[in-house]
Amino acid sequence: MARETRIPKALTAVPAPIRWLALPVALACAVVVLVGSWGSGDRDVEVPQPGGKAAEYCRALAAALPQVLLGHARKDPSPGSPYVAVWDSSPRTVMRCGIDRPEELNGPHAKDLSPTVDDLTWWSQKRDDGSYRLVATMRAAYVEVVSPPGVYSSPLDPAAALTPLVKANIPG
């Protein structure tokens, strides 16, 4: 006994070649959107513009930064800057050197958790997206590390890994 295939009335008005192409075209569009979004995230990193000694210290820190941070390869935004480093961890870990002093350090958030790693204090702030913003304080240049949610066992891990380099290149 042969089975009869029924096509919904709404689709019978659409010519067969268009019905056959609809799914492959939709899938191709989805792939294009996904691939296009992979590279677009680097454009939203604000590049600090430190001056004087802070700029010198940040360039020295940039030269000392690792190509791999806690198992994640470095993938800096284009065009490159000695004041920004990115490690591809999907979501990525971002370090910026020479940022302005965070305004939050003057307000009620000044007393937020500030863990100390090897005598370097990292002021921390949990952000709305679940990431943590960690800022090395009491240095000649402020260094910010954004630790993405769910990538590390502790949000402090990337800052802790960078502590020796920050201490060696940016005096307190």
N, C-alpha and C positions, 0 to 999 in steps of 0.2 A: 504494500500500500504506500503510495507516494504521499509525502507531506506537502501541504500547500503553504507557501510562504506568504504571509500577509504583510503588506507595507502600509503603515499608517497613512490616512488620507492626506494629512498635511504634507507628507513627504512625496506623495505621488505627483504633486504639482511641481516639484523640483526635478529638473532633468537628471537622468541617471548619472552622467559623467560628473555633475556637480556633487551629487550625493557621494559618489565614490571618492572624490578628492577632498571632501570636507574634513575628514579625520586626519589625513596626512598633512594638510595645510595647517590645521590647528596645532598639531604636534610640532611642526617646523617653527611656527610662530613662538610656541612656548620655549623651544630650545634657544631661539635667537634672543628672547627676553632674558633667559637665565644666563647665557654666556655674556651678554652685554652688561648684566648687573655685576658680574664678578670683578671686573676691572674698575667700576665706577666708584667704589668706596674710597679710593685713595685721594680723591679730589676734595673730600670734606675735612681734611686735616689742616687746621689753621697753623701756619708756619710762624713761630715767634721771630721777632727781630731784635735780639739782644744787642746792646752796644758795649763798647769799651772792653774791659777785662772779662765781663760775662761772656761776650762773644768768643774771646780767646779760649776761655775755659770750656765752653760748649764744643768748640771745634776739636779741642784735645780729647774730650769725652767721646765725640763722634768717631775719632780715629781709633779709639780703644774698644768700641762696642763689638760684641761678638756677631758672627754671621748666623749663629744658631742660638736661640734662647730657650732653654728648657725643652729642647726637642723641636722647636718651631723655627723654620728658616726665615731669614731676614728678607723682606720684600718692601723696600722703601718706595714711597710715592714718587711719581715722576712729575715735574723735574725734581731731582734730588736736592736736599738741603742738609747742611751739617747740623741743623737744629732739630731734625725729626728723624726718628728711626721707627720702622714698623716690622713686626714679626708676624708672619702669616699664620694665624691660629684659628681662623674662621669661627667666631669673630676674632679679629686681629688684636694684638697688643701694640699699643702706640706709646712711644717715649718722645717727649718734647723737652728741649733744654732751652733755658733763657726766657721762660714764660714770665709774665708779670706776676707780682705777688698776688695770690688769690684773695679777692675781696672777702671771701668767707672767713679768712683768718682774723678779720677785724670784728666779726659779729658773733652771733650765738653758736655758730659752727666751729669757732676757734677751739672749743673744748671737746670736739669730736675725737674719736679714737686716734691716737698718734703713736703707733708702735715704733719701737726703736730696734734697729738691726745693726749690730756691730757699732754702736754709738752714733748711728745716723738716724734721725727722727723722720718718719714718713707720716705726714698728716694724711688722714684718709677720709674719704667721703663716698658713701654709697649713692649711686645715681639711679634715676628712675628706671633705666633699662636693665638694672641688676649688676652693672659693671661697677668697679671701684676706681676712683681717681685718687692716686697717691702722689703726694708732693713732698720732695725732699726739702726740709726746712733748715734754716740756720746755716746756709751755704752762700757763697759769693754769687751763685746763680741758682734760680729755682729750676728743679727738674721734676717733670710730671710724667707719671706712668699710668696709663689707663689699662686696667686689668679686666678683661672681658668675663662675663658670667659663664660658669660651667667649664672653663678650659683648664684651670689649675685646681689643685686640691685646696689651696688657700689663695684668696685674692692678693695676698702679700707676696706670693712666690716670685713674680717677675721683678718686683722692686727689690726684694731681698737678694735675688741673683745679680742685680745691677749695683747693689750697694758698694762693693769694693771698688768698682770702676768710678762711681760718682765720688767717693771719698778720695781716690787717687788723683782725680783730675779737677775737682772743684773744691777749693779750700773752704773751710768753715769759718 
